[in-house]
């Protein structure tokens, strides 16, 4: 039986993970969005792997870059519109937040909308 413990006892050659501030990530991503910019060159200039920058770009596009909560617009739900109003017909309301998509068809219940909006604000 071979008992080679020398390799298993050694730690990883890699260093600790770097935790870049959110402002740094955004600055690097915005730098790559300039016309004619090369992601590889910008990543190399900052000492970052280009794949990491592409991941940050994806998060930037989706609004999930970093740990800040996305800002929501204030919304109020008005009382039901009368039957003679031009807005009384059926319509579609779509609420999108990151990967979440909620679609209301017709005339949604105002209380249901209040609950959905309250949950999205949390």
C-alpha positions as CSV (number, residue, x, y, z in Angstrom):
1,X,0.0,0.0,0.0
2,X,1.4,3.4,-1.0
3,X,1.1,6.2,1.6
4,X,2.1,9.3,-0.3
5,X,0.8,12.1,1.9
6,X,3.1,14.8,0.7
7,X,0.9,15.9,-2.2
8,X,-2.3,15.8,-0.2
9,X,-0.9,17.8,2.7
10,X,0.2,20.7,0.5
11,X,-2.2,23.6,0.1
12,X,-3.5,24.9,-3.2
13,X,-1.1,26.9,-5.3
14,X,-3.8,29.4,-6.0
15,X,-4.1,32.5,-3.8
16,X,-7.1,33.7,-2.0
17,X,-10.1,34.9,-4.0
18,X,-10.1,38.7,-4.6
19,X,-13.3,40.4,-3.5
20,X,-13.5,43.5,-5.7
21,X,-15.8,46.4,-4.6
22,X,-19.0,46.9,-6.5
23,X,-17.8,50.3,-7.8
24,X,-14.7,48.7,-9.3
25,X,-16.7,46.0,-11.0
26,X,-19.0,48.6,-12.5
27,X,-16.1,50.8,-13.6
28,X,-14.4,47.9,-15.4
29,X,-17.7,46.8,-17.1
30,X,-18.4,50.4,-18.2
31,X,-14.9,50.6,-19.6
32,X,-15.5,47.5,-21.7
33,X,-18.8,48.9,-23.1
34,X,-16.9,51.8,-24.8
35,X,-16.8,51.5,-28.7
36,X,-13.7,49.6,-29.8
37,X,-12.9,48.4,-26.3
38,X,-11.3,44.9,-25.9
39,X,-12.5,42.9,-22.9
40,X,-9.3,40.9,-22.9
41,X,-7.0,44.0,-22.9
42,X,-9.1,45.8,-20.2
43,X,-9.1,42.6,-18.0
44,X,-5.3,42.2,-18.4
45,X,-4.8,45.9,-17.6
46,X,-6.7,45.4,-14.3
47,X,-5.1,41.9,-13.5
48,X,-8.5,40.1,-13.9
49,X,-9.4,37.1,-16.0
50,X,-11.4,38.0,-19.0
51,X,-14.0,35.4,-18.2
52,X,-14.6,37.2,-14.9
53,X,-15.2,40.4,-16.7
54,X,-17.7,38.7,-19.0
55,X,-19.5,37.4,-16.0
56,X,-19.6,40.9,-14.5
57,X,-21.0,42.2,-17.9
58,X,-23.8,39.7,-17.8
59,X,-24.7,40.7,-14.3
60,X,-24.5,44.4,-15.3
61,X,-27.0,43.7,-18.2
62,X,-29.3,41.8,-15.9
63,X,-29.2,44.3,-13.1
64,X,-27.7,41.8,-10.7
65,X,-24.1,43.0,-10.5
66,X,-23.3,43.1,-6.8
67,X,-25.3,42.8,-3.7
68,X,-27.3,46.0,-4.0
69,X,-31.0,45.6,-4.3
70,X,-32.4,46.8,-7.6
71,X,-34.3,50.1,-7.3
72,X,-38.0,49.9,-7.9
73,X,-40.2,52.7,-9.2
74,X,-43.0,53.8,-6.9
75,X,-46.3,52.5,-8.1
76,X,-49.9,53.3,-6.9
77,X,-53.0,51.4,-7.7
78,X,-55.9,53.6,-8.4
79,X,-59.6,52.8,-7.8
80,X,-61.3,50.7,-10.5
81,X,-62.1,52.7,-13.7
82,X,-65.8,53.1,-14.6
83,X,-67.4,51.0,-17.3
84,X,-67.8,54.1,-19.6
85,X,-64.1,54.9,-19.4
86,X,-61.9,54.3,-22.5
87,X,-59.5,52.4,-20.2
88,X,-62.1,49.9,-19.0
89,X,-61.3,47.2,-21.7
90,X,-59.0,44.2,-21.2
91,X,-55.3,44.8,-21.4
92,X,-52.0,43.3,-20.4
93,X,-49.7,44.3,-17.6
94,X,-46.2,42.8,-17.4
95,X,-43.9,43.4,-14.5
96,X,-40.3,42.4,-14.9
97,X,-37.6,42.4,-12.2
98,X,-34.4,40.6,-13.1
99,X,-35.4,37.0,-14.1
100,X,-38.9,37.4,-12.6
101,X,-41.7,38.1,-15.0
102,X,-45.4,38.5,-13.9
103,X,-48.1,38.9,-16.5
104,X,-51.6,40.1,-15.8
105,X,-54.2,39.8,-18.5
106,X,-57.6,41.5,-18.5
107,X,-58.5,43.6,-15.4
108,X,-56.5,42.3,-12.4
109,X,-57.9,42.6,-9.0
110,X,-56.5,45.8,-7.3
111,X,-55.8,43.9,-4.0
112,X,-53.8,41.2,-5.9
113,X,-51.7,44.0,-7.5
114,X,-51.1,45.7,-4.1
115,X,-49.9,42.3,-2.7
116,X,-47.5,41.8,-5.7
117,X,-46.1,45.3,-5.5
118,X,-45.7,45.0,-1.7
119,X,-43.7,41.8,-2.1
120,X,-41.5,43.2,-4.9
121,X,-40.7,46.2,-2.7
122,X,-39.3,44.0,0.1
